[in-house]
Amino acid sequence: MAFSTAGGDTASALAAGCPVVVKAHPGHMATAELTAEAIVRAVVRCGLPGGVFNMIFGTDIGAELVRHPAIQAVGFTGSLAGGKALYQLAQQRPQPIPLFAEMSAINPLIILPQALQTRAEALANELVASFTLGGGQFCTRPGLILALRGAGLERF
């Protein structure tokens, strides 16, 4: 997910005039570094102050980053366990800071009877692809499927 570094939390913080420090995920550090270099080039092209974006690397450095007094908010995308751990650290500070977290999304999916009648096989293939993409670690993976009763549901 290194490519998502430039969007969402980072873009919002930079647009609001806030500096950003990103901790790279150890699973894709080379891609994260390339993404960080692209962001730094964009920062320069936009005339933003030097050092407004930084990326750090290290397995255990995230906790130290959350504890650092210069950090005033934390954004996190990942597991429920990781998010809870960071939340506890953020709340244990002398002045607690907010944690904006996207953790273990449910992403409900509703399958309508007409969709089953017209494209059941394609839906099945798309669901399998969505569940297995990236070893099932993508935040867009459906976590709950609701199928309305209708023709084709039993076979599906």
Summary of the structure (lengths in Angstrom):
residues: 156
radius of gyration: 20.0
end to end distance: 31.8
largest distance: 60.7
contacts: 390
relative contact order: 0.11
helix: 49%
strand: 17%
